[in-house]
């Protein structure tokens, strides 16, 4: 279950970054999170805390559910 959540969050972060044409560095700066941590989240190495999910969603100007919910194909 945790691995599935990691995969979903990582994918949604990449999609949102692409929409904004942001690098990982851009997201890190906007969310006030280290670039290394953004990389670990996107590479599914760590599961972000709810606080980090909130900061990332806020940086993207989206709701938390957009980060943690898998889009239906």
C-alpha positions in Angstrom: 0.0 0.0 0.0 2.8 2.5 0.9 4.7 1.7 -2.3 1.5 2.3 -4.3 1.0 5.7 -2.6 4.7 6.6 -3.3 4.1 5.7 -7.0 0.9 7.8 -7.2 2.5 10.9 -5.5 5.6 10.7 -7.7 3.7 10.5 -10.9 1.3 13.3 -9.9 4.3 15.5 -8.9 5.9 14.9 -12.3 2.6 15.7 -14.1 2.1 18.9 -12.2 5.7 20.0 -12.7 5.4 19.4 -16.4 2.2 21.5 -16.5 4.1 24.4 -15.0 7.3 23.6 -16.9 9.1 23.5 -13.6 12.3 21.7 -12.8 12.7 19.8 -9.5 14.7 22.9 -8.3 11.8 25.2 -9.1 9.4 23.0 -7.1 11.8 22.8 -4.2 12.1 26.5 -4.1 8.4 27.1 -4.3 7.6 24.5 -1.7 10.6 25.4 0.6 11.8 21.8 0.5 15.3 20.6 -0.5 15.9 19.5 -4.1 17.3 16.2 -2.7 14.1 15.5 -0.9 12.0 16.3 -4.0 14.2 13.9 -6.0 13.7 11.2 -3.4 9.9 11.6 -3.4 9.8 11.5 -7.2 12.1 8.5 -7.3 9.7 6.7 -4.9 12.5 6.4 -2.3 10.5 8.1 0.6 6.9 8.6 1.5 6.4 12.3 2.2 4.7 13.4 5.4 1.3 15.0 5.3 3.0 18.3 6.0 5.3 17.9 2.9 2.3 16.8 0.8 0.6 20.0 1.9 3.6 22.2 1.1 3.9 20.6 -2.4 0.2 20.9 -3.2 0.3 24.5 -2.0 3.3 25.2 -4.3 1.4 23.8 -7.2 -1.8 25.7 -6.2 -3.8 22.4 -6.1 -5.6 20.4 -3.4 -3.9 17.6 -1.6 -6.2 15.0 -3.2 -4.7 15.9 -6.6 -1.4 14.6 -5.3 -2.5 11.4 -3.6 -5.3 10.2 -5.9 -4.6 8.2 -9.0 -6.2 9.6 -12.2 -8.6 7.3 -13.9 -7.4 6.3 -17.3 
